[in-house]
């Protein structure tokens, strides 16, 4: 008898010591997941049937409780959900109405990016022993999981002929009202150093109405114009959404330094070297109806930006009105024999800008624009087939920017063979071009402009600025724009668009720098 027990014990220990077959374990785990999923689907089906059966029953929402949100202020949540309580409503709910309104409130919580998805909704009857309740009362419970309040991120970026390393610290839901404190530091080959801090908060518990204040300090090497630019300053912004459009109203105050001049820096760059202060207000309007902002196949996008600097009480030592407009459209191209989306699309985009000099303070004579404020054009993210800042006025080897520009592009996108239309890869063929001009320099005697390459360097007569702008705008249409064509490969990452293109300049003006061959670009909103 004893030997029989010993043999049984040995068999048990042998079985325990054996390794579990991974395939068997995987099959068991898969079967358990399928059972759990089936139970969830059955529960959802029963709940949907119950709601449908009782959807027209009258009900009153007596309370809404948010569960598992210890770091979120009660007053913040009450602004969202108190208006939904029946005591604050003019008409009674049906059960379907109540669930719909609470679901809309839950969607608002998602927009603050402080809770994980999904937010679970539970409906219950209040206690029958409570004399203040009525038979139609319901209690609503929203079960949430707060996201981590501290997020640390480090990494490297490579693109647009620059490599950088960065560190980012995000403090989320800082005071319990979906506030964010964002600290960022980066070191790179071109942007030698950049430090930025910003604080953002929603107003009145509204995710579509936010305010932000911030400060920055950066130093960027601009080898295309033989200098380094140092920036220090801050901003205050208000953002809101209205009628499907995004608005941003901002005040910026920046101390800029053009320093670290190369030994061969041009007279234009040397003339603008040193310190300048820019105080400006700006408004940005954006409307995006594209199906995919990174790789659109249908829809349209439009954006305008107007910046007013140094005028009236804004002070500073530069004064101008700077306006830009951008538009993009995309249409899918159906192919015979292919059902649904073919993945082939055609897109086109245009960009244009004008920098209009203004009198500074009480001075009646507008001053020409500075190097820091002018437009630059050319490179892998706008007019492909040209070097970075390769278009427009130059002084010697330096790109000194311009006051007026226009650029456009036409792109044909085709799925990579064998990958299908749902993959984030496309082959593209493109034709793009543009022009960048400095305001023609007016003279005091004639008010007529000269055709010099570099922008004006002294005060100008206010009445002649308009004539200068008109003549420069007319010059935009004089002759063909600087143009290039090419083909390449696109990868649409969720964070940015990567392009590897082969480009061939077709039209090139004197002094401009084209780039024949392979070009690599990274951006979010490429031309």
C-alpha positions as CSV (number, residue, x, y, z in Angstrom):
1,X,0.0,0.0,0.0
2,X,2.8,2.3,0.9
3,X,4.6,1.6,-2.4
4,X,1.4,2.4,-4.3
5,X,1.3,5.9,-2.7
6,X,4.9,6.5,-3.3
7,X,4.4,5.6,-7.0
8,X,1.5,8.0,-7.2
9,X,3.5,10.8,-5.6
10,X,6.3,10.3,-8.1
11,X,3.9,10.5,-11.0
12,X,2.4,13.8,-9.6
13,X,5.9,15.3,-9.3
14,X,6.9,14.2,-12.7
15,X,3.8,15.9,-14.2
16,X,4.4,19.1,-12.3
17,X,8.1,19.1,-13.4
18,X,7.1,18.8,-17.1
19,X,7.0,22.0,-19.1
20,X,3.6,23.2,-20.4
21,X,3.4,22.9,-24.2
22,X,3.2,26.6,-25.5
23,X,0.8,25.6,-28.2
24,X,-1.6,24.0,-25.8
25,X,-1.3,27.1,-23.5
26,X,-1.9,29.4,-26.4
27,X,-5.0,27.4,-27.5
28,X,-6.4,27.5,-24.0
29,X,-5.8,31.2,-23.8
30,X,-7.4,31.8,-27.1
31,X,-10.4,29.7,-26.2
32,X,-10.8,31.7,-22.9
33,X,-10.6,35.0,-24.8
34,X,-13.2,33.8,-27.3
35,X,-15.5,32.8,-24.4
36,X,-15.1,36.2,-22.8
37,X,-15.7,38.0,-26.1
38,X,-18.8,35.9,-26.7
39,X,-20.1,36.7,-23.2
40,X,-19.5,40.4,-23.8
41,X,-21.2,40.3,-27.2
42,X,-24.2,38.5,-25.7
43,X,-24.4,41.1,-22.8
44,X,-24.2,44.0,-25.3
45,X,-26.9,42.3,-27.5
46,X,-29.2,41.8,-24.5
47,X,-28.6,45.5,-23.4
48,X,-29.3,46.8,-26.8
49,X,-32.5,44.8,-27.0
50,X,-33.5,46.0,-23.5
51,X,-32.8,49.6,-24.5
52,X,-34.7,49.3,-27.8
53,X,-37.7,47.8,-26.0
54,X,-37.8,50.5,-23.4
55,X,-36.4,53.4,-25.5
56,X,-39.6,55.4,-25.3
57,X,-40.2,55.1,-21.6
58,X,-40.0,58.4,-19.8
59,X,-37.2,58.8,-17.3
60,X,-35.5,61.5,-15.2
61,X,-31.8,61.6,-14.6
62,X,-31.5,62.2,-10.8
63,X,-27.7,61.9,-10.6
64,X,-24.6,61.3,-12.7
65,X,-21.5,60.0,-10.9
66,X,-18.0,59.7,-12.3
67,X,-16.2,56.7,-10.8
68,X,-12.4,56.2,-10.4
69,X,-11.4,59.9,-11.1
70,X,-9.6,60.8,-7.9
71,X,-7.4,63.5,-9.5
72,X,-10.1,65.3,-11.4
73,X,-11.9,68.3,-9.9
74,X,-15.6,67.9,-9.0
75,X,-16.3,71.4,-10.3
76,X,-14.7,70.6,-13.6
77,X,-16.9,67.5,-14.1
78,X,-20.1,69.3,-12.9
79,X,-19.8,71.9,-15.7
80,X,-20.1,69.1,-18.2
81,X,-22.8,66.9,-16.6
82,X,-24.9,69.1,-14.4
83,X,-26.8,70.6,-17.4
84,X,-27.9,67.0,-18.2
85,X,-29.7,66.5,-14.9
86,X,-33.5,66.5,-15.3
87,X,-33.8,69.2,-12.7
88,X,-32.0,71.5,-15.1
89,X,-34.0,70.5,-18.2
90,X,-37.1,72.1,-19.6
91,X,-38.6,68.8,-20.9
92,X,-38.5,65.2,-19.8
93,X,-36.2,62.5,-21.2
94,X,-37.0,59.2,-22.8
95,X,-34.5,56.5,-22.0
96,X,-33.0,56.7,-25.5
97,X,-32.6,60.5,-25.1
98,X,-31.0,60.1,-21.7
99,X,-28.4,57.6,-23.0
100,X,-27.7,59.7,-26.0
101,X,-27.0,62.9,-24.0
102,X,-24.9,61.1,-21.4
103,X,-22.9,59.5,-24.2
104,X,-22.2,62.9,-25.7
105,X,-20.9,64.0,-22.3
106,X,-18.7,60.9,-22.2
107,X,-17.3,61.9,-25.7
108,X,-16.5,65.3,-24.3
109,X,-14.4,63.7,-21.6
110,X,-12.4,61.8,-24.3
111,X,-11.5,65.1,-25.9
112,X,-9.5,66.3,-22.9
113,X,-7.1,63.3,-23.3
114,X,-7.0,62.6,-19.5
115,X,-9.0,59.3,-19.5
116,X,-8.4,55.9,-21.2
117,X,-11.0,54.5,-23.6
118,X,-13.6,53.2,-23.3
119,X,-15.7,55.0,-20.7
120,X,-18.2,52.5,-19.3
121,X,-21.8,53.7,-18.8
122,X,-24.1,52.0,-16.3
123,X,-27.7,52.9,-15.5
124,X,-29.3,51.9,-12.2
125,X,-32.5,52.7,-10.2
126,X,-32.1,54.7,-7.1
127,X,-32.9,53.2,-3.7
128,X,-36.6,52.6,-3.2
129,X,-36.2,53.6,0.4
130,X,-35.3,57.2,-0.6
131,X,-38.5,59.3,-0.3
132,X,-37.2,61.9,-2.6
133,X,-37.1,59.6,-5.6
134,X,-39.8,59.0,-8.2
135,X,-40.5,55.8,-10.2
136,X,-39.0,57.4,-13.4
137,X,-35.7,58.3,-11.7
138,X,-32.4,56.7,-12.9
139,X,-28.8,57.1,-11.7
140,X,-26.1,57.2,-14.2
141,X,-22.5,55.9,-13.5
142,X,-19.6,56.6,-15.7
143,X,-16.6,54.4,-14.9
144,X,-13.3,55.9,-16.1
145,X,-9.6,55.2,-15.9
146,X,-7.3,58.2,-15.6
147,X,-4.2,58.3,-17.8
148,X,-0.9,58.7,-16.1
149,X,-0.3,62.3,-15.0
150,X,3.4,62.1,-15.8
151,X,4.7,61.2,-19.3
152,X,8.4,61.1,-20.1
153,X,9.6,60.7,-23.6
154,X,13.1,60.8,-25.2
155,X,14.1,60.0,-28.8
156,X,15.9,61.1,-31.9
157,X,14.6,62.8,-35.1
158,X,16.2,62.7,-38.5
159,X,14.9,64.7,-41.5
160,X,15.2,67.8,-43.6
161,X,19.0,67.6,-43.5
162,X,19.0,67.7,-39.7
163,X,19.4,65.2,-36.8
164,X,18.3,65.9,-33.3
165,X,17.8,64.3,-29.9
166,X,15.0,65.4,-27.6
167,X,13.5,64.9,-24.2
168,X,9.9,65.7,-23.3
169,X,8.1,65.9,-20.0
170,X,4.3,66.1,-20.0
171,X,2.3,66.8,-16.8
172,X,-1.3,66.0,-17.4
173,X,-4.4,67.0,-15.5
174,X,-2.1,69.1,-13.3
175,X,-4.8,70.8,-11.2
176,X,-7.7,68.5,-11.9
177,X,-9.1,70.4,-14.8
178,X,-7.4,68.8,-17.8
179,X,-4.5,71.3,-17.6
180,X,-1.2,70.4,-19.3
181,X,2.4,71.5,-18.6
182,X,4.7,70.6,-21.4
183,X,8.5,70.9,-21.1
184,X,10.7,70.1,-24.1
185,X,14.4,70.2,-24.7
186,X,16.3,69.3,-27.9
187,X,19.8,69.4,-29.3
188,X,20.5,69.1,-33.0
189,X,22.9,69.6,-35.9
190,X,21.0,72.7,-37.1
191,X,18.9,73.7,-34.2
192,X,21.8,73.6,-31.8
193,X,19.5,73.9,-28.8
194,X,15.9,74.5,-28.1
195,X,14.1,74.8,-24.8
196,X,10.3,75.3,-24.5
197,X,7.7,75.3,-21.7
198,X,4.0,75.7,-22.2
199,X,0.9,75.6,-20.0
200,X,-2.5,74.9,-21.5
201,X,-5.9,74.8,-19.9
202,X,-9.5,74.5,-21.2
203,X,-11.9,77.3,-20.4
204,X,-15.2,76.5,-18.7
205,X,-14.6,72.7,-19.1
206,X,-14.8,73.1,-22.8
207,X,-12.3,71.1,-24.8
208,X,-12.9,73.3,-27.9
209,X,-12.0,76.5,-26.0
210,X,-8.5,76.6,-24.6
211,X,-5.8,79.0,-23.5
212,X,-2.0,78.6,-23.5
213,X,1.0,80.6,-22.3
214,X,4.6,79.6,-23.0
215,X,8.2,80.6,-23.3
216,X,11.1,79.5,-25.5
217,X,14.8,79.8,-26.0
218,X,16.5,78.5,-29.1
219,X,19.6,78.8,-31.2
220,X,19.4,77.7,-34.9
221,X,22.2,77.6,-37.5
222,X,21.0,78.9,-40.8
223,X,23.8,78.0,-43.2
224,X,21.9,79.1,-46.2
225,X,22.3,82.7,-45.1
226,X,25.6,82.4,-43.2
227,X,24.4,83.1,-39.7
228,X,22.9,81.8,-36.5
229,X,19.6,83.0,-35.0
230,X,19.0,83.0,-31.3
231,X,15.4,83.5,-30.0
232,X,14.1,84.2,-26.5
233,X,10.6,85.1,-25.7
234,X,7.1,84.1,-24.9
235,X,3.5,83.9,-26.1
236,X,-0.1,83.8,-25.1
237,X,-2.8,82.0,-27.2
238,X,-6.5,81.4,-27.3
239,X,-7.8,78.6,-29.4
240,X,-11.4,77.7,-30.3
241,X,-13.5,75.8,-32.8
242,X,-16.5,77.4,-34.5
243,X,-18.5,76.2,-37.4
244,X,-16.1,73.3,-38.1
245,X,-13.2,75.7,-38.3
246,X,-10.3,76.2,-35.9
247,X,-9.2,79.6,-34.8
248,X,-6.1,80.8,-32.9
249,X,-5.5,84.3,-31.6
250,X,-2.0,84.8,-30.3
251,X,0.3,87.5,-28.9
252,X,4.1,86.9,-29.3
253,X,7.0,88.8,-27.9
254,X,10.4,87.7,-29.2
255,X,14.0,89.0,-28.7
256,X,15.9,87.9,-31.8
257,X,19.6,87.9,-32.4
258,X,21.4,87.4,-35.7
259,X,24.8,86.3,-34.6
260,X,27.7,83.9,-35.4
261,X,28.2,85.3,-38.9
262,X,30.3,83.3,-41.3
263,X,33.5,85.0,-42.6
264,X,31.9,85.3,-46.1
265,X,28.5,86.6,-44.9
266,X,27.0,89.0,-47.4
267,X,26.4,92.8,-46.7
268,X,22.7,92.1,-46.4
269,X,23.2,89.6,-43.6
270,X,25.7,91.8,-41.9
271,X,23.3,94.8,-42.1
272,X,20.6,92.9,-40.3
273,X,23.0,91.4,-37.7
274,X,22.5,92.1,-34.0
275,X,19.4,92.4,-31.9
276,X,15.8,93.1,-32.7
277,X,12.5,92.8,-30.8
278,X,9.2,91.7,-32.4
279,X,5.9,92.2,-30.6
280,X,3.0,91.0,-32.7
281,X,-0.6,89.7,-32.6
282,X,-1.8,87.1,-35.1
283,X,-4.9,85.2,-36.1
284,X,-4.8,81.7,-37.7
285,X,-7.9,80.2,-39.3
286,X,-7.9,76.5,-40.4
287,X,-10.6,74.3,-42.1
288,X,-9.7,70.7,-42.7
289,X,-12.1,68.4,-44.6
290,X,-9.5,65.8,-45.7
291,X,-10.0,62.1,-45.0
292,X,-6.4,61.8,-43.9
293,X,-4.3,64.9,-43.1
294,X,-1.0,63.0,-43.8
295,X,-2.0,61.2,-46.9
296,X,-5.3,62.7,-48.2
297,X,-7.2,61.0,-51.0
298,X,-10.3,63.2,-50.9
299,X,-11.4,66.5,-49.3
300,X,-9.9,69.9,-49.0
301,X,-7.8,71.9,-46.6
302,X,-7.5,75.7,-46.3
303,X,-5.6,77.9,-43.9
304,X,-5.0,81.7,-43.5
305,X,-2.6,83.5,-41.1
306,X,-2.3,87.2,-40.5
307,X,0.3,88.7,-38.3
308,X,0.5,92.4,-37.3
309,X,3.8,93.5,-35.7
310,X,5.1,96.7,-34.2
311,X,2.0,98.8,-35.2
312,X,0.7,101.3,-32.6
313,X,0.9,100.1,-29.0
314,X,2.7,96.8,-30.0
315,X,6.1,98.6,-30.1
316,X,9.2,96.6,-30.8
317,X,11.6,97.6,-33.6
318,X,10.0,96.0,-36.6
319,X,6.6,96.8,-38.1
320,X,4.7,94.9,-40.8
321,X,1.6,93.0,-41.7
322,X,2.4,89.5,-42.8
323,X,-0.3,87.4,-44.5
324,X,-0.2,83.8,-45.8
325,X,-2.8,81.6,-47.4
326,X,-2.8,77.9,-48.2
327,X,-5.2,75.6,-49.9
328,X,-5.1,71.9,-50.8
329,X,-7.6,69.6,-52.6
330,X,-7.6,65.9,-53.3
331,X,-9.9,63.6,-55.3
332,X,-9.8,59.8,-55.7
333,X,-9.5,58.3,-59.1
334,X,-11.6,55.2,-59.7
335,X,-10.1,52.5,-61.9
336,X,-12.1,50.1,-64.1
337,X,-12.3,46.6,-62.8
338,X,-11.5,47.6,-59.2
339,X,-14.4,47.7,-56.7
340,X,-14.2,50.3,-53.9
341,X,-11.3,52.5,-53.4
342,X,-8.5,52.1,-55.9
343,X,-6.0,54.0,-53.8
344,X,-5.1,56.2,-56.8
345,X,-5.7,59.9,-56.1
346,X,-4.8,63.3,-57.5
347,X,-4.0,66.3,-55.2
348,X,-3.0,69.9,-55.8
349,X,-2.0,72.7,-53.4
350,X,-1.1,76.3,-53.5
351,X,0.6,78.7,-51.0
352,X,1.1,82.4,-51.2
353,X,2.3,85.2,-48.8
354,X,2.9,88.9,-48.6
355,X,4.9,90.9,-46.1
356,X,3.7,94.6,-46.1
357,X,6.0,97.1,-44.4
358,X,4.3,99.5,-41.9
359,X,5.4,102.6,-40.0
360,X,6.9,101.9,-36.6
361,X,5.3,103.8,-33.8
362,X,4.9,107.5,-34.8
363,X,7.4,107.2,-37.7
364,X,5.7,107.9,-41.0
365,X,8.3,106.1,-43.1
366,X,8.0,102.3,-43.2
367,X,11.3,100.4,-43.0
368,X,12.1,97.5,-45.2
369,X,11.7,94.0,-43.8
370,X,14.4,92.2,-41.9
371,X,16.1,88.9,-42.7
372,X,14.3,87.3,-39.7
373,X,10.8,88.1,-41.0
374,X,11.0,87.4,-44.7
375,X,9.7,84.3,-46.4
376,X,12.0,81.5,-47.5
377,X,11.1,79.0,-50.2
378,X,12.6,75.8,-51.5
379,X,13.4,72.4,-50.1
380,X,12.0,68.9,-49.7
381,X,8.9,70.0,-47.8
382,X,7.7,72.8,-50.1
383,X,9.1,73.2,-53.6
384,X,10.9,69.9,-54.2
385,X,13.8,69.8,-56.5
386,X,15.5,72.9,-55.0
387,X,17.9,73.2,-52.1
388,X,16.7,74.5,-48.7
389,X,15.8,78.2,-49.3
390,X,17.1,77.8,-52.8
391,X,14.5,80.1,-54.5
392,X,14.3,83.8,-54.4
393,X,16.6,86.8,-53.8
394,X,20.3,86.2,-53.0
395,X,23.2,88.4,-52.0
396,X,26.2,86.5,-53.1
397,X,25.9,83.0,-51.7
398,X,23.3,83.9,-49.1
399,X,19.6,83.4,-49.5
400,X,18.2,86.6,-48.0
401,X,14.4,85.8,-48.4
402,X,11.6,87.7,-50.0
403,X,8.5,89.7,-49.2
404,X,6.1,88.1,-51.8
405,X,5.8,84.4,-52.8
406,X,3.6,82.0,-54.5
407,X,4.0,78.2,-54.9
408,X,2.0,75.3,-56.2
409,X,2.2,71.6,-56.7
410,X,0.3,68.8,-58.5
411,X,0.7,65.2,-57.3
412,X,-0.5,61.9,-58.6
413,X,-0.4,59.1,-55.9
414,X,-0.6,55.4,-56.7
415,X,-0.4,52.4,-54.3
416,X,2.8,50.5,-54.2
417,X,2.3,47.3,-56.3
418,X,1.5,44.3,-54.1
419,X,0.7,46.4,-51.0
420,X,-2.9,47.4,-51.6
421,X,-4.8,50.7,-51.1
422,X,-5.1,50.3,-47.3
423,X,-1.3,50.4,-46.7
424,X,0.4,53.7,-45.8
425,X,2.7,53.6,-48.8
426,X,2.3,55.4,-52.1
427,X,4.3,56.1,-55.2
428,X,4.0,59.7,-56.4
429,X,4.7,61.7,-59.4
430,X,4.8,65.5,-58.9
431,X,5.2,68.8,-60.7
432,X,5.8,71.8,-58.5
433,X,7.1,75.4,-58.7
434,X,7.1,78.8,-57.2
435,X,8.5,82.3,-57.1
436,X,9.9,84.4,-54.2
437,X,10.5,88.1,-54.7
438,X,11.6,91.1,-52.7
439,X,9.6,94.3,-52.9
440,X,11.0,96.4,-55.7
441,X,13.0,99.2,-54.1
442,X,11.3,102.6,-54.6
443,X,13.3,105.8,-55.0
444,X,12.3,109.1,-53.4
445,X,12.5,110.9,-56.8
446,X,10.4,108.7,-59.0
447,X,8.7,106.3,-56.6
448,X,9.6,103.6,-59.2
449,X,11.2,100.3,-58.2
450,X,14.6,98.9,-59.2
451,X,15.2,95.2,-60.1
452,X,17.9,94.6,-57.5
453,X,18.2,91.1,-56.1
454,X,18.6,92.0,-52.4
455,X,15.7,93.7,-50.5
456,X,15.8,97.5,-49.8
457,X,18.1,98.5,-46.9
458,X,16.9,102.0,-46.0
459,X,13.6,103.8,-45.1
460,X,11.1,104.1,-47.9
461,X,8.4,106.6,-48.6
462,X,5.0,105.4,-47.3
463,X,3.1,106.4,-50.4
464,X,5.5,104.4,-52.6
465,X,5.1,101.1,-50.6
466,X,1.7,100.4,-52.2
467,X,3.1,101.0,-55.7
468,X,6.0,98.7,-54.8
469,X,3.7,96.0,-53.7
470,X,1.6,96.2,-56.8
471,X,4.6,96.1,-59.2
472,X,6.0,93.1,-57.3
473,X,2.7,91.2,-57.4
474,X,2.6,91.9,-61.1
475,X,6.1,90.5,-61.4
476,X,5.0,87.2,-60.0
477,X,3.2,86.4,-63.3
478,X,6.1,87.6,-65.5
479,X,7.5,84.4,-67.0
480,X,7.4,80.8,-65.8
481,X,7.9,80.0,-62.2
482,X,10.9,78.1,-61.0
483,X,9.8,74.5,-61.6
484,X,10.8,70.9,-61.0
485,X,9.3,67.5,-61.6
486,X,10.0,64.1,-60.2
487,X,8.8,60.9,-58.6
488,X,9.2,59.1,-55.3
489,X,8.0,57.0,-52.5
490,X,5.8,58.2,-49.6
491,X,5.3,56.6,-46.2
492,X,2.5,58.0,-44.1
493,X,3.4,57.5,-40.5
494,X,0.6,58.7,-38.0
495,X,3.0,61.4,-36.8
496,X,4.5,62.7,-40.0
497,X,4.9,62.1,-43.7
498,X,8.1,60.7,-45.1
499,X,9.1,61.3,-48.7
500,X,12.1,59.9,-50.7
501,X,12.0,61.6,-54.1
502,X,14.1,61.9,-57.3
503,X,13.8,65.5,-58.6
504,X,14.8,67.2,-61.8
505,X,14.7,71.1,-61.9
506,X,13.1,72.3,-65.2
507,X,13.1,76.0,-64.8
508,X,15.8,77.8,-62.8
509,X,16.5,81.5,-62.4
510,X,19.8,83.2,-62.1
511,X,21.3,82.6,-58.6
512,X,18.7,80.0,-57.5
513,X,19.9,76.6,-56.4
514,X,18.3,73.5,-57.8
515,X,18.9,69.9,-56.6
516,X,19.0,67.2,-59.2
517,X,18.8,63.7,-57.7
518,X,17.5,62.1,-54.5
519,X,15.9,64.3,-51.8
520,X,14.5,63.2,-48.4
521,X,11.8,65.1,-46.5
522,X,9.8,64.8,-43.4
523,X,6.8,67.0,-42.6
524,X,3.1,67.1,-41.6
525,X,1.7,69.4,-44.3
526,X,3.8,69.2,-47.4
527,X,3.2,71.1,-50.6
